[in-house]
Amino acid sequence: MPNIYDVAKEAGVSRSTVSRVINNQESVKDDKRERVLEAIAKLNYTPNATARALAMNRTNTIGVIIRSLTDNFNTEFISSVHDAADKNHYGAIFCMRTVEDQANINYIDFLNKKVDGFIFIGEETVSEDELRSLAASEIPVIAMESTHPVESITYVTVDNYESALKSVEYLISLGHKRIINISTTDMTQEKDLRSLGYEEAIKKNGLAYSETIPISYIVEEAKAYLNKLVPQILNQGITAAFCFNNMIATILIEALILAGVRIPEDFSVVGFDDIEYRHLSEVPYPRITSSKQPQAEMASYAVTELIGQIERPKETPIESKSREFECQLNIRHSTGRVSNHD
């Protein structure tokens, strides 16, 4: 198999000249460029991808920082990012990290110089100062669900507000007038936007009742709280709930069923993220009506955009971008028309 030295010998030029031609650099005279290209064709030479990456000061690897590597919601993102990177001849290194709960290793520092760019999945995985530092170093970054306004960063989000509004309006279309919002105690933008969407749907449709209850993400605490909350919900004549995600929806449905409530005949539940959490419930329950985030599409966009920034001409600055993806409300068996409740 011919190598770069064989090409250089055939063309009568130095190895560095062949390298510059391969990397499409302009500092090569036309006659030498033509000889090199003819030698490449004659010898059927294919540049080594690793050598080419080194010559261009790249690793052909992206760093992906994510809150959890095992959470049901993140597994599809991880798989989709890996597949998209692989199709583009890039590798991906995945690390678990949150700003509040730092590991002993700072993975951003650890991966610096080892990767060509970063994807942060979740607004809790990177601080504003860290984003500013990366931007100042001209390292390409995709921030998914981030709230930090930093120049030269590409932001990817979903339409949390609109999706929540549509979900609650769907419950209203089924005749529900007393709908509760079961949210989370996490201080995140997506929580705030989903709650705002809930409130707007209530206000827009002239309903008198609205209430948001934040609960813990810790499963045992959430179960204990919702088991106590269910009797209060029923006593208030509430017939439906909009939940921050499917994990909360699953725990709520279990508590309702254990209290003798039929789903959806007596009570309707809408979730978010469209992820199955059946291992959290001790009782069988109907599939949950939920908004589906286009995770594969979002991951593909993030990887493609990041690689485009990595491979841009160095004199071209990285521009700030923002892309919002629509969710799809998948209607299933956890929702139904309201019974005769006043």
C-alpha positions in Angstrom: 0.0 0.0 0.0 1.6 3.3 -1.1 2.3 6.0 1.6 2.9 9.7 1.5 6.6 9.2 1.0 5.9 7.2 -2.2 3.8 10.0 -3.5 6.5 12.5 -2.7 9.1 10.4 -4.6 6.8 9.9 -7.6 6.0 13.6 -7.8 9.6 14.8 -7.1 8.6 16.9 -4.1 9.0 16.9 -0.4 6.6 15.0 2.0 5.5 18.4 3.4 4.4 19.6 0.0 2.3 16.4 -0.5 0.8 17.1 2.9 -0.1 20.7 2.0 -1.7 19.5 -1.2 -3.8 16.9 0.6 -4.9 19.5 3.1 -5.8 21.9 0.3 -3.4 24.6 1.5 -2.8 27.5 -1.0 1.0 27.8 -0.4 1.8 25.3 -3.2 2.8 26.3 -6.7 0.4 25.1 -9.4 3.0 22.9 -11.2 3.9 21.1 -8.0 0.2 20.7 -7.0 -0.5 19.1 -10.4 2.4 16.7 -10.1 1.3 15.6 -6.6 -2.3 15.1 -7.8 -1.1 13.0 -10.7 1.1 10.9 -8.4 -1.8 10.3 -6.0 -4.0 9.2 -8.9 -1.3 7.0 -10.4 -0.4 5.3 -7.1 -4.1 5.1 -6.0 -3.0 6.7 -2.7 -5.6 7.3 0.1 -4.5 9.7 2.8 -4.5 8.1 6.3 -7.3 9.8 8.2 -5.4 9.8 11.5 -2.3 11.4 9.9 -4.4 13.9 8.1 -6.1 14.8 11.4 -2.8 15.3 13.1 -1.5 17.4 10.2 -4.5 19.7 10.6 -4.2 19.8 14.4 -7.4 17.8 15.0 -8.3 14.7 16.8 -11.5 13.9 14.9 -13.2 13.5 18.3 -15.9 15.4 20.0 -16.5 15.6 23.8 -20.1 15.1 25.0 -20.9 16.2 28.6 -24.2 14.9 29.9 -25.9 14.8 33.3 -26.4 11.0 33.4 -25.1 8.2 31.2 -27.8 5.8 32.4 -31.0 7.8 32.6 -33.7 6.5 30.3 -34.1 9.9 28.6 -30.4 10.3 27.9 -29.7 6.9 26.4 -31.4 7.8 23.1 -29.4 11.0 22.9 -26.1 9.1 23.6 -26.8 6.5 20.9 -27.9 9.2 18.4 -24.9 11.4 19.0 -22.6 8.3 18.6 -24.2 7.3 15.3 -24.1 10.8 13.9 -20.5 11.3 14.8 -19.5 7.9 13.4 -21.2 8.6 10.1 -19.1 11.7 9.8 -15.9 9.8 10.6 -15.6 11.3 14.1 -15.4 9.6 17.5 -17.2 10.7 20.6 -16.1 10.7 24.3 -19.0 10.8 26.8 -18.6 12.1 30.3 -21.1 12.5 33.2 -21.1 15.9 34.9 -23.2 18.6 36.5 -22.1 22.0 37.7 -23.6 21.5 41.1 -22.2 18.1 41.7 -18.6 18.2 40.4 -16.6 15.0 40.0 -13.0 14.8 41.2 -12.0 15.3 37.5 -13.0 18.5 35.7 -13.9 16.8 32.4 -13.8 20.0 30.4 -10.2 20.6 31.3 -9.5 16.9 30.9 -10.9 16.7 27.4 -9.3 20.0 26.3 -6.8 19.3 23.5 -8.2 15.8 23.3 -11.3 16.8 21.4 -12.1 19.3 18.7 -15.4 20.6 20.2 -18.0 20.0 22.9 -21.7 19.1 23.1 -23.3 19.9 26.4 -26.6 18.1 26.9 -28.6 19.7 29.7 -28.3 23.2 31.1 -26.8 21.9 34.3 -23.7 20.5 32.6 -21.9 23.7 32.0 -21.6 27.1 33.7 -21.7 30.5 32.0 -18.1 31.1 32.9 -17.0 27.8 31.3 -18.9 28.6 28.2 -17.2 32.0 28.0 -13.8 30.5 28.5 -14.4 27.9 25.7 -15.8 30.6 23.4 -12.7 32.8 24.1 -10.5 29.9 23.1 -12.5 29.5 19.8 -13.5 26.0 20.7 -16.7 25.0 18.9 -19.6 24.3 21.4 -23.2 23.1 21.1 -25.2 23.8 24.2 -28.5 21.9 24.5 -31.2 23.4 26.8 -28.8 26.0 28.1 -29.8 29.5 29.3 -26.4 31.2 29.3 -26.2 33.9 26.6 -22.6 33.6 25.3 -21.4 34.7 21.8 -20.3 32.1 19.3 -22.2 29.3 21.0 -24.8 27.3 19.1 -27.9 26.7 21.3 -30.4 23.8 20.7 -33.7 23.6 22.5 -37.2 22.2 22.2 -40.4 24.2 22.3 -41.1 23.5 26.0 -43.6 26.4 26.3 -45.7 25.5 23.2 -45.6 21.8 23.9 -46.8 22.3 27.5 -49.6 24.7 26.3 -50.8 22.2 23.6 -50.7 19.3 26.1 -52.9 21.2 28.6 -55.2 22.4 25.9 -55.7 18.8 24.8 -56.8 18.0 28.3 -59.2 21.0 28.2 -60.6 19.7 24.9 -61.5 16.5 26.6 -63.7 18.5 29.1 -61.2 18.8 32.0 -61.6 22.0 33.9 -59.5 21.3 37.0 -56.0 20.4 35.9 -53.0 20.3 38.2 -49.4 20.9 37.1 -47.0 18.4 38.8 -43.6 19.9 38.2 -40.1 19.5 39.6 -38.0 21.2 42.3 -35.1 21.6 39.9 -34.3 25.2 39.0 -34.2 24.9 35.2 -35.4 26.9 32.2 -37.3 23.9 30.8 -39.2 23.6 34.1 -40.1 27.3 34.0 -41.2 27.2 30.4 -43.4 24.1 30.8 -45.1 25.7 33.8 -45.6 28.9 31.9 -47.2 27.0 29.1 -49.5 25.3 31.6 -50.5 28.7 33.1 -51.1 30.2 29.6 -53.4 27.3 28.6 -55.4 27.8 31.8 -55.7 31.6 31.3 -56.3 31.4 27.6 -59.3 29.0 28.1 -60.8 30.9 31.1 -60.4 28.2 33.7 -60.7 29.2 37.3 -58.4 26.6 38.8 -54.6 26.4 38.4 -52.0 25.0 40.8 -48.4 23.9 40.4 -46.9 21.4 42.8 -43.1 20.9 42.6 -41.8 17.5 43.7 -38.4 15.8 44.2 -36.7 13.8 41.4 -35.7 11.2 44.0 -38.0 8.4 43.3 -38.7 7.3 46.9 -39.4 10.9 48.0 -41.7 11.5 44.9 -43.7 8.3 45.6 -44.2 9.2 49.3 -45.3 12.7 48.5 -47.7 11.8 45.7 -49.2 9.0 47.7 -50.2 11.7 50.3 -51.1 14.2 47.6 -53.6 12.0 45.7 -56.4 12.1 48.2 -56.1 15.9 48.3 -56.3 16.1 44.6 -59.4 13.9 44.4 -61.1 15.9 47.2 -60.6 19.1 45.2 -62.4 17.7 42.2 -59.2 17.7 40.0 -59.7 15.3 37.1 -56.4 15.7 35.2 -52.7 16.4 35.6 -50.0 17.8 33.4 -46.6 16.3 34.5 -43.1 17.7 34.0 -42.0 14.4 32.5 -43.0 10.8 32.2 -41.1 9.7 35.3 -43.4 11.9 37.4 -46.4 10.9 35.4 -45.6 7.2 36.0 -45.3 7.7 39.8 -48.5 9.7 39.9 -50.4 7.1 37.9 -49.2 4.4 40.2 -50.4 6.4 43.3 -53.8 7.0 41.6 -54.3 3.3 40.7 -53.3 2.2 44.3 -55.9 4.6 45.6 -58.6 2.9 43.4 -58.7 5.5 40.6 -59.2 4.3 37.1 -57.0 5.7 34.3 -58.3 7.3 32.2 -62.0 6.8 33.1 -61.7 8.7 36.4 -58.5 10.7 35.9 -56.3 11.7 32.9 -52.5 12.2 33.0 -50.2 13.8 30.4 -46.4 13.5 30.6 -43.4 14.9 28.7 -40.4 13.4 27.0 -42.3 10.2 26.0 -39.9 7.8 27.9 -41.0 4.6 29.5 -40.4 4.2 33.2 -42.3 1.0 33.9 -39.7 -0.3 36.3 -40.8 2.5 38.7 -44.3 1.2 39.0 -45.5 -1.8 41.0 -48.8 -1.9 39.1 -49.5 -2.2 35.4 -50.8 1.1 33.8 -51.8 2.3 30.4 -49.3 3.9 28.0 -48.9 7.6 28.7 -50.0 10.5 26.5 -46.8 12.5 26.2 -44.8 15.0 24.2 -41.9 13.4 22.3 -38.7 15.3 21.8 -37.1 14.5 18.4 -33.9 13.3 20.1 -32.3 11.6 17.0 -33.0 14.7 14.9 -31.6 17.0 17.6 -28.5 14.9 18.0 -27.8 14.7 14.3 -28.2 18.5 14.0 -25.9 19.1 16.9 -23.1 16.8 15.6 -23.4 18.1 12.0 -23.3 21.7 13.1 -20.4 21.1 15.5 -18.3 19.3 12.8 -19.1 22.2 10.4 -17.6 24.6 12.9 -14.6 22.4 13.6 -13.8 22.1 9.9 -14.4 25.7 9.0 -11.5 27.8 7.7 -9.6 29.1 10.7 -10.0 32.7 9.7 -13.8 32.3 9.7 -15.3 33.3 13.1 -17.9 31.0 14.8 -21.3 32.6 14.7 -23.9 32.4 17.4 -26.9 30.2 16.4 -30.1 29.0 17.9 -32.3 26.2 16.8 -35.6 25.2 18.5 -37.2 21.8 17.7 -40.9 21.0 17.8 -42.2 18.2 20.0 -45.0 15.8 19.0 -47.9 15.1 21.3 -48.4 11.3 21.2 -51.9 10.6 22.4 -52.3 7.2 24.2 -54.4 5.6 26.8 -53.7 7.7 29.9 -56.1 10.4 28.8 -59.8 10.4 28.1 -62.9 12.5 28.2 -63.9 13.8 31.6 -66.5 11.9 33.6 -69.5 13.7 35.1 -67.6 15.9 37.6 -68.8 19.3 38.5 
